[in-house]
Amino acid sequence: MNELRTKYKILTWNILGTDNYPERINSIAEFIKQSGANIALLQETNDNHFKQTIEAFDKIGYVIRLQPGNKEAGNMSGIGIAYDPHYFLEVSITNRLNEPFRALAIDLLPTSKAPLTKRPAKYISTDHQYEPPLDFGNDILTVISYHGHWGAFAQPRRLDQVRVIDNYAKEKGNAVILGGDFNAMPGEPAIQYLRGNLLVDGQATYWVEAQDLVQQLGGPAPYGTSFTHGPIVDNHQRFNIHRTPERRIDYLFNYGFSYGRQYAFDGWSHSLDINYARSLSDHAPLIAGLLDS
């Protein structure tokens, strides 16, 4: 039996697009480099500092693609995807998934597998025609950075948004990883739908979440990703932070029945310096290993 090996790492992080963004962006990029992440999905990149953001990631040897916020809605925080070009080549980029919410998708091809190779899917039984294949028919990895609408009353909007992303993943026909600040608690409809626990209009889907998989395989429980204390938060909060729980609202999802296949999460816990992250953002970063194919 071949041993499953971690080959890449992917990280997601809301990096907080506030006024002191220029003071933090170089340290944020360096944190990502030191984490060993080959791909970083970012939220709240500051539109007023595009050039500085690009320069910060250029210094660490990464390529970054940025999508601005919705200026008409008064939102100046965008999203981005950064990757190490020593490991991945960019095949294509999709802005907004043709929808008025923040989602950016990039198709990446590992440099070790260029040019693109095709292979038949292993799932060919007609009994499983509605299931995503265990082994997709090409070597492309689609990564999506997403920032969901904020607020408890936005639950229907977030559900609609992840369904658009889910349909996009179904149409791709290759491995897809979705990460970001969903602004959604684990029990709400958008997350339950992605986990395969909720039918909507008679439709179902199935994604695997990285932190859930770690716990299922005997690792530590998922941690809260929305900080309520720390150097960044303490300067902005105007209520009693000691009575505010840290919530889990950021996720890394892998499309389909992903256990053991190419680009699947490895299911092992990877450490990050969360205390230092508190000095850089009001969100904790998440990181997961991806298996070799």
Buried (B, 14 or more C-beta within 10 A) or exposed (E): EEEBEBBBBBBBBBBBBBEEBEEBBBEBBBBBBEBBBBBBBBBBBBBEBBEEBBBBBEEBEBBBBBBBBBEEEEBBBBBBBBBBEEBBBBBEEBEBBEEEBBBBBBBBBBEEBEEEEEEEEEBEEEEEEEEBBBBBBBBBBBBBBBBBBEEEEBBEBBBBBBBBBBEBBBEBBBBBBBBBBBBBBBEBBBBBBBBEEBEBEEEEBBBBBBBBBBBEEEBEEBEBBBBBBBEBBEEEBEEEBEEBEBBBBBBBBBBBBBBEBBBBBBBEBBEBEBEEBBEBBBBBBBBBBBBBB
